[in-house]
Amino acid sequence: MVFIFSSCKVGRFIIYNFADIKDYKKFPSRSVEKGTTSFYFSKTEENKIPKEIEVNNAVLPFESYLEENETVAFMVIQNDTILYENYWDNYSESSIVPSFSMAKSVTSILIGCAIDEGYIKSVDEPITNYIPELIESGFEKVTIEHVLQMTSGVKFDEGYFNPFGDVATFYYGTNLRKAVRKMKLKAEPGQKFEYISGNTQLLGLILERAIKNQTVSSYLEEKLWQPLEMEYEASWSLDRKKNGLEKTFCCINARARDYAKIGRLYLNKGNWNGKQIVSESWVERSTKVDKTNGSAWYYQYQWWLPTQTGDFMAQGILGQFIYVNPKNNLIIVRLGKKSGSVDWWTLFTDLSKFY
């Protein structure tokens, strides 16, 4: 009875009951293999981290504060050196943690790679060049840039507690291609920013069709996982096992140190030890403040901008973060079971001043 019930979207939502740090075990996935060599950050002998933090006029031990707010991994890297690395609750450097929406930023990198290689002509192309089924729904005016900027005007319920909503369909459903075909518009594109996961799944389908004879996972392997010399293999969760599509709005499953290398790539403007992985212009456009055409200054090409001073980050539900501060040559990775009661944006920007 449970097996039959769990096969439908609503049943899976009720059984699994909201996103969880172990969700990578619940869904089929494609493997993403590492290469023959691995890049390792240097490491200091002693952890360099503030001993205390002031929160609501109370001074608390910093490490205890991280642990009490359900952090499982926390890393600080500066000048390619790990200044601090710690794990809690039986997690370690080899523990898998789902990216959740940090995958949106990775999807953006892959779109940039596809443009560099000519698979995609330009962000100014209408998405119907790749998803012609949406012509009937009036998507001809929606460009790839609109989708990247979350200004597409797509109608999508981002509510995480509604088993009948769009997020449940995309996260727990078993046919993302069908779900994409059913998408509708509620507003003219280029008018207003609205963060919705449906935009990034559109990017995923565009990417799959642009690269043609590859899966999104194999493209991740080719363009990022192996060139960035990841320490561990990874995986990308799918909607279904047979002919599945990657959940590009979420669901890369990897380790803290390898997430940090995504940050290092963008810290170095798309260059990895002398090899340009994705064009510098793409990195700059993805992390530059832009308030035009309905764009929100704090969100560019699937990356969050916590301030207007050059820092940027990938962010996922439950408090998964890759924070990059180019001025201080700093990368922070935080992974957790929950976000806790922490204002992580402020914590990262304040912590960056310590180094």
FENKATA-V224826 format. One record per residue. PHI is phi in whole degrees, 0 to 359 (NA if undefined). OMEGA is omega in whole degrees, 0 to 359 (none if undefined). D_FIRST is the distance of its C-alpha to the first C-alpha in whole Angstrom. Layout:
BEGIN
phi:PHI omega:OMEGA d_first:D_FIRST
phi:PHI omega:OMEGA d_first:D_FIRST
END
This chain:
BEGIN
phi:NA omega:179 d_first:0
phi:296 omega:181 d_first:4
phi:299 omega:180 d_first:5
phi:294 omega:182 d_first:5
phi:295 omega:185 d_first:6
phi:285 omega:180 d_first:9
phi:283 omega:179 d_first:10
phi:260 omega:185 d_first:12
phi:302 omega:183 d_first:15
phi:296 omega:179 d_first:14
phi:298 omega:179 d_first:11
phi:296 omega:178 d_first:13
phi:299 omega:183 d_first:16
phi:293 omega:181 d_first:14
phi:292 omega:184 d_first:12
phi:278 omega:171 d_first:16
phi:54 omega:172 d_first:18
phi:81 omega:183 d_first:21
phi:300 omega:183 d_first:23
phi:220 omega:183 d_first:23
phi:295 omega:178 d_first:26
phi:262 omega:186 d_first:23
phi:297 omega:180 d_first:22
phi:297 omega:178 d_first:23
phi:276 omega:188 d_first:21
phi:270 omega:189 d_first:18
phi:241 omega:171 d_first:19
phi:296 omega:183 d_first:21
phi:207 omega:171 d_first:25
phi:251 omega:180 d_first:28
phi:283 omega:176 d_first:31
phi:233 omega:188 d_first:34
phi:277 omega:174 d_first:37
phi:277 omega:181 d_first:40
phi:274 omega:183 d_first:43
phi:277 omega:177 d_first:45
phi:238 omega:179 d_first:47
phi:232 omega:174 d_first:46
phi:268 omega:180 d_first:48
phi:237 omega:172 d_first:48
phi:293 omega:170 d_first:49
phi:291 omega:181 d_first:52
phi:217 omega:177 d_first:52
phi:283 omega:180 d_first:54
phi:289 omega:181 d_first:55
phi:242 omega:177 d_first:54
phi:293 omega:177 d_first:51
phi:251 omega:185 d_first:53
phi:207 omega:176 d_first:51
phi:301 omega:179 d_first:52
phi:285 omega:185 d_first:52
phi:224 omega:176 d_first:52
phi:221 omega:179 d_first:50
phi:262 omega:181 d_first:51
phi:228 omega:180 d_first:48
phi:52 omega:177 d_first:49
phi:68 omega:176 d_first:53
phi:244 omega:179 d_first:51
phi:263 omega:185 d_first:52
phi:236 omega:173 d_first:49
phi:298 omega:188 d_first:49
phi:298 omega:181 d_first:47
phi:295 omega:177 d_first:45
phi:295 omega:178 d_first:44
phi:297 omega:177 d_first:43
phi:298 omega:182 d_first:41
phi:295 omega:182 d_first:39
phi:295 omega:178 d_first:38
phi:262 omega:169 d_first:37
phi:62 omega:171 d_first:34
phi:283 omega:175 d_first:36
phi:249 omega:177 d_first:35
phi:210 omega:178 d_first:38
phi:214 omega:180 d_first:41
phi:229 omega:171 d_first:44
phi:233 omega:183 d_first:47
phi:234 omega:177 d_first:49
phi:223 omega:180 d_first:53
phi:53 omega:179 d_first:55
phi:65 omega:179 d_first:52
phi:240 omega:176 d_first:52
phi:285 omega:178 d_first:49
phi:272 omega:179 d_first:51
phi:207 omega:175 d_first:48
phi:207 omega:180 d_first:45
phi:211 omega:180 d_first:42
phi:226 omega:182 d_first:39
phi:228 omega:174 d_first:37
phi:55 omega:177 d_first:34
phi:68 omega:173 d_first:34
phi:273 omega:180 d_first:34
phi:215 omega:181 d_first:37
phi:297 omega:180 d_first:38
phi:262 omega:183 d_first:36
phi:281 omega:178 d_first:33
phi:280 omega:175 d_first:31
phi:227 omega:179 d_first:30
phi:297 omega:180 d_first:29
phi:286 omega:194 d_first:31
phi:50 omega:190 d_first:30
phi:286 omega:169 d_first:32
phi:301 omega:177 d_first:35
phi:298 omega:177 d_first:34
phi:301 omega:180 d_first:35
phi:294 omega:178 d_first:39
phi:294 omega:176 d_first:38
phi:302 omega:177 d_first:37
phi:299 omega:178 d_first:40
phi:301 omega:182 d_first:42
phi:294 omega:174 d_first:41
phi:297 omega:177 d_first:42
phi:299 omega:177 d_first:45
phi:298 omega:180 d_first:45
phi:295 omega:176 d_first:44
phi:290 omega:178 d_first:47
phi:303 omega:184 d_first:50
phi:271 omega:178 d_first:49
phi:87 omega:176 d_first:49
phi:293 omega:176 d_first:46
phi:243 omega:185 d_first:46
phi:287 omega:188 d_first:49
phi:193 omega:174 d_first:49
phi:290 omega:180 d_first:47
phi:275 omega:177 d_first:49
phi:292 omega:171 d_first:47
phi:291 omega:182 d_first:45
phi:294 omega:179 d_first:41
phi:290 omega:172 d_first:41
phi:297 omega:183 d_first:43
phi:247 omega:179 d_first:40
phi:234 omega:185 d_first:38
phi:296 omega:179 d_first:40
phi:299 omega:182 d_first:37
phi:275 omega:178 d_first:37
phi:301 omega:181 d_first:41
phi:297 omega:180 d_first:39
phi:263 omega:173 d_first:38
phi:82 omega:183 d_first:42
phi:273 omega:184 d_first:41
phi:300 omega:181 d_first:44
phi:273 omega:181 d_first:46
phi:276 omega:180 d_first:43
phi:263 omega:176 d_first:45
phi:299 omega:179 d_first:43
phi:295 omega:176 d_first:45
phi:304 omega:182 d_first:44
phi:291 omega:177 d_first:40
phi:300 omega:184 d_first:41
phi:275 omega:184 d_first:43
phi:61 omega:177 d_first:40
phi:239 omega:187 d_first:42
phi:286 omega:185 d_first:41
phi:80 omega:181 d_first:40
phi:291 omega:174 d_first:37
phi:276 omega:186 d_first:34
phi:200 omega:178 d_first:31
phi:269 omega:181 d_first:30
phi:271 omega:181 d_first:30
phi:292 omega:187 d_first:28
phi:274 omega:184 d_first:26
phi:250 omega:183 d_first:24
phi:254 omega:182 d_first:23
phi:292 omega:180 d_first:19
phi:257 omega:185 d_first:21
phi:276 omega:183 d_first:24
phi:293 omega:179 d_first:25
phi:299 omega:178 d_first:25
phi:298 omega:178 d_first:21
phi:299 omega:183 d_first:21
phi:284 omega:185 d_first:24
phi:278 omega:184 d_first:22
phi:256 omega:181 d_first:18
phi:288 omega:186 d_first:19
phi:238 omega:178 d_first:19
phi:206 omega:183 d_first:22
phi:292 omega:179 d_first:25
phi:299 omega:178 d_first:28
phi:295 omega:180 d_first:26
phi:297 omega:178 d_first:26
phi:295 omega:180 d_first:30
phi:299 omega:181 d_first:31
phi:273 omega:184 d_first:30
phi:294 omega:180 d_first:32
phi:233 omega:175 d_first:35
phi:260 omega:174 d_first:38
phi:241 omega:182 d_first:39
phi:206 omega:175 d_first:42
phi:294 omega:178 d_first:45
phi:292 omega:177 d_first:44
phi:78 omega:182 d_first:47
phi:253 omega:188 d_first:47
phi:207 omega:174 d_first:45
phi:282 omega:172 d_first:43
phi:213 omega:182 d_first:39
phi:288 omega:177 d_first:37
phi:219 omega:183 d_first:34
phi:292 omega:179 d_first:31
phi:302 omega:178 d_first:31
phi:300 omega:184 d_first:35
phi:287 omega:175 d_first:34
phi:289 omega:171 d_first:31
phi:300 omega:177 d_first:34
phi:300 omega:180 d_first:36
phi:297 omega:179 d_first:34
phi:289 omega:175 d_first:34
phi:301 omega:181 d_first:37
phi:297 omega:180 d_first:38
phi:303 omega:183 d_first:36
phi:284 omega:180 d_first:38
phi:289 omega:182 d_first:41
phi:277 omega:170 d_first:41
phi:60 omega:190 d_first:39
phi:273 omega:177 d_first:39
phi:231 omega:168 d_first:37
phi:271 omega:176 d_first:34
phi:299 omega:179 d_first:34
phi:295 omega:180 d_first:33
phi:292 omega:177 d_first:36
phi:290 omega:174 d_first:38
phi:300 omega:179 d_first:38
phi:299 omega:183 d_first:38
phi:291 omega:189 d_first:42
phi:271 omega:184 d_first:43
phi:235 omega:193 d_first:42
phi:297 omega:180 d_first:40
phi:278 omega:177 d_first:43
phi:298 omega:180 d_first:46
phi:276 omega:173 d_first:45
phi:54 omega:181 d_first:45
phi:299 omega:181 d_first:42
phi:282 omega:186 d_first:41
phi:228 omega:170 d_first:38
phi:291 omega:178 d_first:35
phi:223 omega:173 d_first:33
phi:208 omega:177 d_first:30
phi:230 omega:183 d_first:29
phi:291 omega:184 d_first:25
phi:244 omega:175 d_first:24
phi:285 omega:178 d_first:22
phi:203 omega:186 d_first:20
phi:289 omega:183 d_first:21
phi:274 omega:179 d_first:23
phi:55 omega:183 d_first:26
phi:287 omega:176 d_first:25
phi:249 omega:179 d_first:27
phi:297 omega:174 d_first:28
phi:280 omega:188 d_first:27
phi:286 omega:175 d_first:31
phi:281 omega:182 d_first:31
phi:199 omega:147 d_first:29
phi:77 omega:162 d_first:28
phi:276 omega:184 d_first:30
phi:242 omega:188 d_first:30
phi:207 omega:183 d_first:33
phi:246 omega:186 d_first:35
phi:303 omega:183 d_first:38
phi:296 omega:179 d_first:41
phi:284 omega:172 d_first:40
phi:300 omega:180 d_first:39
phi:300 omega:181 d_first:43
phi:289 omega:171 d_first:44
phi:298 omega:176 d_first:43
phi:298 omega:180 d_first:45
phi:297 omega:179 d_first:48
phi:302 omega:182 d_first:47
phi:282 omega:174 d_first:48
phi:300 omega:180 d_first:50
phi:262 omega:172 d_first:53
phi:59 omega:175 d_first:52
phi:87 omega:182 d_first:50
phi:259 omega:179 d_first:52
phi:237 omega:177 d_first:51
phi:50 omega:176 d_first:54
phi:98 omega:179 d_first:56
phi:250 omega:180 d_first:54
phi:279 omega:183 d_first:53
phi:279 omega:175 d_first:49
phi:222 omega:189 d_first:49
phi:299 omega:178 d_first:52
phi:301 omega:180 d_first:53
phi:297 omega:178 d_first:54
phi:293 omega:179 d_first:50
phi:298 omega:180 d_first:49
phi:297 omega:180 d_first:52
phi:294 omega:183 d_first:51
phi:285 omega:187 d_first:47
phi:233 omega:181 d_first:49
phi:257 omega:179 d_first:52
phi:300 omega:179 d_first:52
phi:215 omega:181 d_first:52
phi:248 omega:184 d_first:52
phi:271 omega:173 d_first:53
phi:52 omega:176 d_first:51
phi:80 omega:184 d_first:48
phi:288 omega:174 d_first:47
phi:271 omega:184 d_first:47
phi:301 omega:187 d_first:49
phi:270 omega:179 d_first:46
phi:215 omega:182 d_first:44
phi:224 omega:174 d_first:45
phi:49 omega:175 d_first:43
phi:76 omega:174 d_first:40
phi:239 omega:176 d_first:42
phi:269 omega:177 d_first:43
phi:241 omega:184 d_first:46
phi:291 omega:176 d_first:47
phi:223 omega:176 d_first:50
phi:256 omega:184 d_first:53
phi:247 omega:174 d_first:55
phi:109 omega:179 d_first:53
phi:277 omega:182 d_first:50
phi:202 omega:182 d_first:47
phi:198 omega:167 d_first:43
phi:265 omega:185 d_first:39
phi:220 omega:177 d_first:37
phi:225 omega:179 d_first:33
phi:302 omega:186 d_first:31
phi:75 omega:175 d_first:31
phi:85 omega:173 d_first:34
phi:267 omega:185 d_first:35
phi:217 omega:161 d_first:38
phi:238 omega:182 d_first:41
phi:257 omega:181 d_first:44
phi:232 omega:177 d_first:47
phi:238 omega:184 d_first:51
phi:299 omega:182 d_first:53
phi:299 omega:180 d_first:56
phi:259 omega:181 d_first:56
phi:52 omega:193 d_first:54
phi:237 omega:174 d_first:51
phi:232 omega:174 d_first:47
phi:234 omega:174 d_first:45
phi:242 omega:175 d_first:41
phi:233 omega:176 d_first:39
phi:235 omega:184 d_first:35
phi:208 omega:173 d_first:33
phi:282 omega:176 d_first:30
phi:210 omega:177 d_first:31
phi:286 omega:185 d_first:34
phi:70 omega:181 d_first:35
phi:256 omega:186 d_first:38
phi:263 omega:168 d_first:40
phi:273 omega:188 d_first:42
phi:294 omega:179 d_first:42
phi:303 omega:180 d_first:44
phi:291 omega:180 d_first:47
phi:300 omega:181 d_first:46
phi:295 omega:182 d_first:47
phi:293 omega:176 d_first:50
phi:291 omega:181 d_first:51
phi:295 omega:181 d_first:50
phi:297 omega:179 d_first:52
phi:285 omega:180 d_first:55
phi:287 omega:187 d_first:55
phi:257 omega:none d_first:56
END
